[in-house]
Amino acid sequence: MNLGVPTLPEAGDRDRYLWQTEGKLLGCPLLMPQPQPPRRLEDQFVENVARYPTYFVTVLLGGIWAGLQPFVNLYRKSATAAALVTVGSLALLLFIYFTLRAMTGHTLLPAWMWR
């Protein structure tokens, strides 16, 4: 016996019922979206692997940011600390430059400096 209380449809028709109710609320009929065919496992793998470069760049930039943040705070602290950080950074870059030159078998200074 129905006393004017709407009854919910079967559990399998729940999505269709909600979709039709939304259409009535909006005042226009909405087409029920069709289910997509299942994706192949290979497509999912390729899509997942294609996201790794973005992940790599994000992790790399985040690591650089986290590593430089204490030095940025030193710049804000005082002029002496900023000068020391700048000189230390230049010394580190020169150390890396000369170390790599020595490891590749080059002379200590480039040839253009000997002229």
CNS distance restraints for C-alpha pairs under 8 A (distance, minus, plus):
assign (resid   8 and name CA) (resid  14 and name CA) 7.81 0.50 0.50
assign (resid   9 and name CA) (resid  13 and name CA) 6.02 0.50 0.50
assign (resid   9 and name CA) (resid  14 and name CA) 6.37 0.50 0.50
assign (resid   9 and name CA) (resid  17 and name CA) 7.07 0.50 0.50
assign (resid  10 and name CA) (resid  14 and name CA) 6.58 0.50 0.50
assign (resid  13 and name CA) (resid  17 and name CA) 6.10 0.50 0.50
assign (resid  14 and name CA) (resid  18 and name CA) 6.20 0.50 0.50
assign (resid  15 and name CA) (resid  19 and name CA) 6.07 0.50 0.50
assign (resid  16 and name CA) (resid  20 and name CA) 6.14 0.50 0.50
assign (resid  16 and name CA) (resid  32 and name CA) 6.92 0.50 0.50
assign (resid  17 and name CA) (resid  21 and name CA) 6.11 0.50 0.50
assign (resid  18 and name CA) (resid  22 and name CA) 6.20 0.50 0.50
assign (resid  19 and name CA) (resid  23 and name CA) 6.36 0.50 0.50
assign (resid  19 and name CA) (resid  30 and name CA) 7.10 0.50 0.50
assign (resid  19 and name CA) (resid  32 and name CA) 6.75 0.50 0.50
assign (resid  20 and name CA) (resid  24 and name CA) 6.32 0.50 0.50
assign (resid  20 and name CA) (resid  29 and name CA) 7.22 0.50 0.50
assign (resid  20 and name CA) (resid  30 and name CA) 6.76 0.50 0.50
assign (resid  21 and name CA) (resid  25 and name CA) 6.26 0.50 0.50
assign (resid  22 and name CA) (resid  26 and name CA) 6.17 0.50 0.50
assign (resid  22 and name CA) (resid  30 and name CA) 7.85 0.50 0.50
assign (resid  23 and name CA) (resid  27 and name CA) 6.01 0.50 0.50
assign (resid  23 and name CA) (resid  28 and name CA) 5.31 0.50 0.50
assign (resid  23 and name CA) (resid  29 and name CA) 4.91 0.50 0.50
assign (resid  23 and name CA) (resid  30 and name CA) 5.18 0.50 0.50
assign (resid  24 and name CA) (resid  28 and name CA) 6.25 0.50 0.50
assign (resid  24 and name CA) (resid  29 and name CA) 6.77 0.50 0.50
assign (resid  39 and name CA) (resid  43 and name CA) 6.68 0.50 0.50
assign (resid  39 and name CA) (resid  44 and name CA) 7.05 0.50 0.50
assign (resid  40 and name CA) (resid  44 and name CA) 6.61 0.50 0.50
assign (resid  41 and name CA) (resid  45 and name CA) 6.24 0.50 0.50
assign (resid  42 and name CA) (resid  46 and name CA) 6.22 0.50 0.50
assign (resid  43 and name CA) (resid  47 and name CA) 6.11 0.50 0.50
assign (resid  44 and name CA) (resid  48 and name CA) 6.09 0.50 0.50
assign (resid  45 and name CA) (resid  49 and name CA) 6.15 0.50 0.50
assign (resid  46 and name CA) (resid  50 and name CA) 6.03 0.50 0.50
assign (resid  47 and name CA) (resid  51 and name CA) 6.67 0.50 0.50
assign (resid  48 and name CA) (resid  52 and name CA) 7.16 0.50 0.50
assign (resid  51 and name CA) (resid  55 and name CA) 6.46 0.50 0.50
assign (resid  52 and name CA) (resid  56 and name CA) 5.97 0.50 0.50
assign (resid  53 and name CA) (resid  57 and name CA) 6.17 0.50 0.50
assign (resid  54 and name CA) (resid  58 and name CA) 6.12 0.50 0.50
assign (resid  55 and name CA) (resid  59 and name CA) 6.14 0.50 0.50
assign (resid  56 and name CA) (resid  60 and name CA) 6.05 0.50 0.50
assign (resid  57 and name CA) (resid  61 and name CA) 6.05 0.50 0.50
assign (resid  58 and name CA) (resid  62 and name CA) 6.02 0.50 0.50
assign (resid  59 and name CA) (resid  63 and name CA) 6.06 0.50 0.50
assign (resid  60 and name CA) (resid  64 and name CA) 6.26 0.50 0.50
assign (resid  61 and name CA) (resid  65 and name CA) 6.03 0.50 0.50
assign (resid  62 and name CA) (resid  66 and name CA) 6.09 0.50 0.50
assign (resid  63 and name CA) (resid  67 and name CA) 6.06 0.50 0.50
assign (resid  64 and name CA) (resid  68 and name CA) 6.10 0.50 0.50
assign (resid  65 and name CA) (resid  69 and name CA) 6.01 0.50 0.50
assign (resid  66 and name CA) (resid  70 and name CA) 7.86 0.50 0.50
assign (resid  68 and name CA) (resid  72 and name CA) 6.31 0.50 0.50
assign (resid  69 and name CA) (resid  73 and name CA) 6.34 0.50 0.50
assign (resid  70 and name CA) (resid  74 and name CA) 6.47 0.50 0.50
assign (resid  71 and name CA) (resid  75 and name CA) 6.49 0.50 0.50
assign (resid  71 and name CA) (resid  85 and name CA) 7.01 0.50 0.50
assign (resid  72 and name CA) (resid  76 and name CA) 6.70 0.50 0.50
assign (resid  73 and name CA) (resid  77 and name CA) 6.32 0.50 0.50
assign (resid  74 and name CA) (resid  78 and name CA) 6.89 0.50 0.50
assign (resid  74 and name CA) (resid  81 and name CA) 5.82 0.50 0.50
assign (resid  74 and name CA) (resid  82 and name CA) 6.17 0.50 0.50
assign (resid  74 and name CA) (resid  85 and name CA) 7.68 0.50 0.50
assign (resid  75 and name CA) (resid  79 and name CA) 6.97 0.50 0.50
assign (resid  75 and name CA) (resid  81 and name CA) 6.30 0.50 0.50
assign (resid  75 and name CA) (resid  82 and name CA) 4.42 0.50 0.50
assign (resid  75 and name CA) (resid  85 and name CA) 7.66 0.50 0.50
assign (resid  76 and name CA) (resid  82 and name CA) 7.59 0.50 0.50
assign (resid  77 and name CA) (resid  81 and name CA) 6.95 0.50 0.50
assign (resid  77 and name CA) (resid  82 and name CA) 7.79 0.50 0.50
assign (resid  78 and name CA) (resid  82 and name CA) 6.32 0.50 0.50
assign (resid  79 and name CA) (resid  83 and name CA) 6.20 0.50 0.50
assign (resid  80 and name CA) (resid  84 and name CA) 6.24 0.50 0.50
assign (resid  81 and name CA) (resid  85 and name CA) 6.13 0.50 0.50
assign (resid  82 and name CA) (resid  86 and name CA) 6.19 0.50 0.50
assign (resid  83 and name CA) (resid  87 and name CA) 6.15 0.50 0.50
assign (resid  84 and name CA) (resid  88 and name CA) 5.91 0.50 0.50
assign (resid  85 and name CA) (resid  89 and name CA) 6.01 0.50 0.50
assign (resid  86 and name CA) (resid  90 and name CA) 6.28 0.50 0.50
assign (resid  87 and name CA) (resid  91 and name CA) 6.13 0.50 0.50
assign (resid  88 and name CA) (resid  92 and name CA) 6.11 0.50 0.50
assign (resid  89 and name CA) (resid  93 and name CA) 6.26 0.50 0.50
assign (resid  90 and name CA) (resid  94 and name CA) 6.19 0.50 0.50
assign (resid  91 and name CA) (resid  95 and name CA) 6.06 0.50 0.50
assign (resid  92 and name CA) (resid  96 and name CA) 6.24 0.50 0.50
assign (resid  93 and name CA) (resid  97 and name CA) 6.12 0.50 0.50
assign (resid  94 and name CA) (resid  98 and name CA) 6.12 0.50 0.50
assign (resid  95 and name CA) (resid  99 and name CA) 5.99 0.50 0.50
assign (resid  96 and name CA) (resid 100 and name CA) 6.10 0.50 0.50
assign (resid  97 and name CA) (resid 101 and name CA) 6.27 0.50 0.50
assign (resid  98 and name CA) (resid 102 and name CA) 6.13 0.50 0.50
assign (resid  98 and name CA) (resid 108 and name CA) 6.81 0.50 0.50
assign (resid  99 and name CA) (resid 103 and name CA) 6.15 0.50 0.50
assign (resid 100 and name CA) (resid 104 and name CA) 6.26 0.50 0.50
assign (resid 101 and name CA) (resid 105 and name CA) 6.46 0.50 0.50
assign (resid 101 and name CA) (resid 106 and name CA) 5.33 0.50 0.50
assign (resid 101 and name CA) (resid 107 and name CA) 7.13 0.50 0.50
assign (resid 101 and name CA) (resid 108 and name CA) 7.04 0.50 0.50
assign (resid 102 and name CA) (resid 106 and name CA) 5.67 0.50 0.50
assign (resid 102 and name CA) (resid 107 and name CA) 6.81 0.50 0.50
assign (resid 102 and name CA) (resid 108 and name CA) 6.76 0.50 0.50
assign (resid 106 and name CA) (resid 110 and name CA) 7.95 0.50 0.50
assign (resid 109 and name CA) (resid 113 and name CA) 6.71 0.50 0.50
assign (resid 109 and name CA) (resid 114 and name CA) 7.88 0.50 0.50
assign (resid 110 and name CA) (resid 114 and name CA) 7.46 0.50 0.50
assign (resid 111 and name CA) (resid 115 and name CA) 7.39 0.50 0.50
